[in-house]
Amino acid sequence: MTTPTLSLAEMAAEVLNTADGREKTALSRRHATAWFEARQQEPCAIEIGTASPPLHPARPEKPELLNPRDVPKRKPGSDAGRIALLHAVAHIELNAVDLHWDIIARFSHVPLPVGFFDDWVKAADEESKHFNLMCDCLEALDSHYGALPAHAGMWRAAEDTADDLMGRLAVVPMVLEARGLDVTPGMIEIFKKAKNTQAVEALELIYSEEVGHVAYGSKWFYFLCGRDNLDPKDVFHQLVRKYFKGALKPPFNEEKRADAGLPPDFYWPLAEANRPIPGVGD
């Protein structure tokens, strides 16, 4: 007797309910492989299905999660500062794994093309790889994920948009992940100066693949707006003001944001100091 195959939504919930980071990402990658193998069959051997994802994903005992204000600040020019930077990126990547599986499990009931699920499974798989690359970099420096405290507020966007797919797309890939496109080049330079080629290569890979994750957000946000005959820019501004606390922070990586489907008139009006958009209203 064969074991019943989990649906994709159930696979997603299983990842969300796995606490250890290495175990979570190993399961994530196995499920991603199983999904894409099933997609080669006609009909697909795994159904989308439905599941009941947890409001909060399972997490290891460490790192200790602190209010953002209480996370110690370390100068990136020191060994301790570079370890803290890698630890922060590892924490972001682990949250991203859960965010991408959560969008699958939480919104699997929404009528969407199967390509929507393909994109987020691929993104979750890549984020799993990114987390492990950061863990490898930390271990090469005699540290590990969990050795330092981390930011407790990263899941807030998921909680706030648990019932709003368009809000989730606007805030997570199109704001939070887009921020990664702005700051990662500076991080790469820090590790180049330190001659840490392992970290440089890992961050360069992350940087190249994160453009695609932001692009998935833009793509499906535009799709949903088009389906409901809504203006994407206006809806984006409304949703970010509703769900994102505070202003967006320049400088922006306008080239990579454009590659990901984010034009300047989406984010500049939401920026600190509300700087005018170049060429608009002159």
C-alpha positions as CSV (number, residue, x, y, z in Angstrom):
1,M,0.0,0.0,0.0
2,T,1.5,3.3,-1.0
3,T,1.6,6.3,1.3
4,P,-0.8,9.0,0.3
5,T,1.0,11.9,-1.3
6,L,0.8,15.2,0.6
7,S,-0.8,18.1,-1.3
8,L,1.4,21.1,-2.0
9,A,-0.4,23.1,0.7
10,E,0.3,20.3,3.2
11,M,3.9,20.2,2.2
12,A,4.1,24.0,2.9
13,A,2.5,23.6,6.3
14,E,5.0,20.8,7.1
15,V,7.9,23.1,6.4
16,L,6.3,25.8,8.5
17,N,5.9,23.4,11.4
18,T,9.6,22.3,11.3
19,A,11.7,24.2,13.9
20,D,15.4,23.6,13.2
21,G,16.8,25.7,10.4
22,R,18.9,23.1,8.7
23,E,16.0,20.5,9.0
24,K,13.5,23.1,7.8
25,T,15.5,24.0,4.7
26,A,16.3,20.3,3.9
27,L,12.6,19.5,4.0
28,S,11.9,22.6,1.9
29,R,14.3,21.5,-0.8
30,R,13.0,17.9,-0.8
31,H,9.4,19.2,-1.2
32,A,10.5,21.6,-4.0
33,T,12.2,18.8,-5.8
34,A,9.1,16.6,-5.4
35,W,6.8,19.3,-6.7
36,F,8.8,20.0,-9.8
37,E,9.1,16.3,-10.6
38,A,5.4,16.0,-10.2
39,R,4.9,19.0,-12.5
40,Q,6.6,17.0,-15.3
41,Q,3.6,14.6,-15.3
42,E,0.2,15.2,-16.9
43,P,-1.9,15.7,-14.9
44,C,0.4,16.9,-12.1
45,A,0.9,14.1,-9.6
46,I,0.6,16.5,-6.6
47,E,-2.5,18.6,-6.1
48,I,-2.5,22.1,-4.7
49,G,-4.9,21.2,-2.0
50,T,-5.5,23.2,1.2
51,A,-3.9,23.3,4.6
52,S,-4.1,25.1,8.0
53,P,-0.7,26.9,8.3
54,P,0.3,28.1,11.8
55,L,0.1,31.8,12.4
56,H,3.7,31.7,13.5
57,P,6.2,29.2,12.0
58,A,8.1,26.8,14.3
59,R,11.5,28.2,15.4
60,P,14.5,26.8,17.1
61,E,15.2,27.8,20.7
62,K,18.1,30.0,19.5
63,P,18.5,32.7,18.3
64,E,16.8,34.8,21.0
65,L,14.4,37.1,19.3
66,L,14.5,40.7,20.5
67,N,12.7,43.9,19.7
68,P,14.6,45.5,16.8
69,R,15.7,48.4,19.0
70,D,17.3,45.9,21.4
71,V,19.4,44.0,18.8
72,P,23.1,44.9,19.5
73,K,24.7,47.1,16.9
74,R,28.2,46.0,15.8
75,K,30.5,47.8,13.4
76,P,30.8,45.8,10.1
77,G,34.5,46.6,9.9
78,S,35.3,44.2,12.7
79,D,35.3,40.4,12.8
80,A,32.4,40.5,15.3
81,G,30.5,42.9,13.1
82,R,30.9,40.8,10.0
83,I,29.7,37.7,11.9
84,A,26.7,39.7,13.1
85,L,26.0,40.8,9.5
86,L,26.0,37.2,8.2
87,H,23.9,36.1,11.2
88,A,21.3,38.8,10.3
89,V,21.2,37.7,6.7
90,A,20.8,34.0,7.8
91,H,17.8,35.1,9.9
92,I,16.3,37.0,7.0
93,E,16.7,34.0,4.7
94,L,15.1,31.6,7.2
95,N,12.2,33.9,7.5
96,A,12.0,34.1,3.7
97,V,11.8,30.3,3.5
98,D,8.7,30.4,5.7
99,L,7.2,33.4,4.0
100,H,7.3,31.7,0.6
101,W,5.8,28.5,1.9
102,D,3.2,30.4,3.9
103,I,1.9,32.3,0.8
104,I,1.4,28.8,-0.8
105,A,-0.4,27.3,2.2
106,R,-2.4,30.3,3.3
107,F,-3.7,31.3,-0.1
108,S,-4.0,27.9,-1.9
109,H,-7.8,28.3,-1.9
110,V,-7.5,31.4,-4.1
111,P,-8.2,30.6,-7.8
112,L,-4.7,31.2,-9.3
113,P,-2.7,29.7,-12.3
114,V,-0.4,26.9,-11.3
115,G,2.5,29.1,-12.3
116,F,1.9,31.1,-9.1
117,F,2.7,28.1,-7.0
118,D,5.7,27.2,-9.3
119,D,7.2,30.6,-8.6
120,W,6.9,30.5,-4.8
121,V,8.1,26.9,-4.6
122,K,11.2,27.9,-6.6
123,A,11.7,31.0,-4.4
124,A,11.4,28.9,-1.2
125,D,13.9,26.5,-2.6
126,E,16.4,29.2,-3.4
127,E,15.9,30.9,0.0
128,S,16.6,27.5,1.6
129,K,19.9,27.4,-0.3
130,H,20.7,30.9,0.8
131,F,20.1,30.1,4.5
132,N,22.5,27.2,4.3
133,L,25.1,29.3,2.5
134,M,25.0,31.9,5.3
135,C,25.2,29.1,7.9
136,D,28.3,27.7,6.1
137,C,29.9,31.2,6.1
138,L,29.2,31.5,9.9
139,E,30.6,28.1,10.6
140,A,33.7,29.0,8.7
141,L,34.2,31.9,11.1
142,D,33.7,29.6,14.1
143,S,30.1,30.8,14.7
144,H,26.7,29.5,13.9
145,Y,23.1,30.5,13.4
146,G,21.6,31.0,16.8
147,A,24.8,32.3,18.4
148,L,23.5,35.9,18.4
149,P,20.1,37.5,19.1
150,A,18.0,38.4,16.1
151,H,15.2,40.6,15.0
152,A,11.7,39.6,16.4
153,G,9.6,41.7,14.0
154,M,10.2,40.0,10.7
155,W,7.0,37.9,10.8
156,R,4.8,40.9,11.5
157,A,4.1,41.5,7.8
158,A,2.9,37.9,7.4
159,E,0.6,38.2,10.4
160,D,-0.8,41.6,9.2
161,T,-1.5,40.2,5.7
162,A,-2.7,36.7,6.7
163,D,-6.1,37.4,5.0
164,D,-5.0,39.7,2.2
165,L,-3.0,38.2,-0.7
166,M,-2.5,41.5,-2.5
167,G,-1.3,43.0,0.7
168,R,1.1,40.1,1.2
169,L,2.6,40.6,-2.3
170,A,2.9,44.3,-1.9
171,V,4.6,44.2,1.5
172,V,6.8,41.1,1.5
173,P,8.4,40.7,-2.0
174,M,7.7,44.3,-3.3
175,V,8.9,46.1,-0.1
176,L,10.8,43.9,2.2
177,E,12.7,41.8,-0.4
178,A,13.2,44.8,-2.6
179,R,15.0,46.4,0.3
180,G,17.5,43.5,0.0
181,L,18.3,44.7,-3.5
182,D,19.2,48.1,-2.1
183,V,21.5,47.0,0.7
184,T,23.2,43.8,-0.5
185,P,25.8,45.5,-2.8
186,G,27.1,47.3,0.3
187,M,27.4,44.1,2.2
188,I,29.3,42.5,-0.7
189,E,31.8,45.3,-0.6
190,I,32.3,44.8,3.2
191,F,33.3,41.2,2.6
192,K,35.5,42.0,-0.4
193,K,37.5,44.4,1.8
194,A,37.8,41.6,4.4
195,K,38.9,39.2,1.6
196,N,36.2,36.7,2.6
197,T,35.6,35.2,-0.8
198,Q,33.2,32.6,0.6
199,A,30.9,35.3,1.9
200,V,31.3,37.4,-1.3
201,E,30.3,34.5,-3.5
202,A,27.3,33.6,-1.3
203,L,26.0,37.1,-1.2
204,E,26.5,37.6,-5.0
205,L,24.4,34.5,-5.6
206,I,21.7,35.7,-3.2
207,Y,21.7,39.1,-4.8
208,S,21.2,37.7,-8.3
209,E,18.4,35.4,-7.2
210,E,16.5,37.9,-5.0
211,V,15.8,40.0,-8.1
212,G,13.6,37.1,-9.3
213,H,11.8,36.9,-6.0
214,V,10.8,40.5,-6.1
215,A,9.8,40.0,-9.7
216,Y,7.5,37.2,-8.7
217,G,5.8,39.6,-6.3
218,S,5.4,42.2,-9.0
219,K,4.2,39.7,-11.6
220,W,1.4,38.3,-9.5
221,F,0.5,41.7,-8.0
222,Y,0.0,43.0,-11.5
223,F,-1.9,39.9,-12.4
224,L,-4.4,40.3,-9.5
225,C,-4.8,44.0,-10.2
226,G,-5.5,43.2,-13.9
227,R,-8.0,40.6,-13.0
228,D,-10.0,43.1,-10.9
229,N,-9.3,46.0,-13.3
230,L,-7.4,48.0,-10.6
231,D,-4.6,50.5,-11.0
232,P,-1.5,48.7,-9.7
233,K,0.3,51.8,-8.6
234,D,-2.6,53.2,-6.6
235,V,-3.4,49.9,-5.0
236,F,0.3,49.4,-4.1
237,H,0.4,52.7,-2.4
238,Q,-2.8,52.0,-0.4
239,L,-1.6,48.6,0.7
240,V,1.9,49.6,1.7
241,R,0.5,52.6,3.7
242,K,-2.0,50.2,5.4
243,Y,0.4,47.3,6.3
244,F,4.0,48.7,6.3
245,K,4.9,50.7,9.4
246,G,7.0,53.8,8.5
247,A,8.5,55.2,5.3
248,L,10.6,53.4,2.7
249,K,14.3,54.2,3.0
250,P,16.4,55.5,0.1
251,P,18.9,55.1,-1.5
252,F,17.1,52.7,-3.8
253,N,18.7,50.3,-6.3
254,E,16.6,51.7,-9.2
255,E,18.2,49.5,-11.8
256,K,17.6,46.2,-10.0
257,R,14.1,47.3,-8.9
258,A,13.3,48.1,-12.5
259,D,14.5,44.6,-13.5
260,A,12.1,43.2,-10.9
261,G,9.1,45.2,-12.3
262,L,9.2,48.1,-9.7
263,P,9.2,51.5,-11.4
264,P,10.3,54.6,-9.3
265,D,6.8,56.0,-9.1
266,F,5.8,52.9,-7.0
267,Y,8.3,53.5,-4.2
268,W,9.5,57.1,-4.2
269,P,6.1,58.6,-3.0
270,L,6.4,56.2,0.0
271,A,10.0,57.2,0.8
272,E,11.4,59.1,3.7
273,A,11.1,62.9,3.1
274,N,8.7,62.0,0.2
275,R,11.3,63.0,-2.3
276,P,9.8,64.0,-5.7
277,I,10.1,61.5,-8.5
278,P,12.7,62.7,-11.0
279,G,11.0,64.0,-14.1
280,V,7.5,64.0,-12.6
281,G,5.9,67.4,-12.0
282,D,8.9,69.4,-13.1
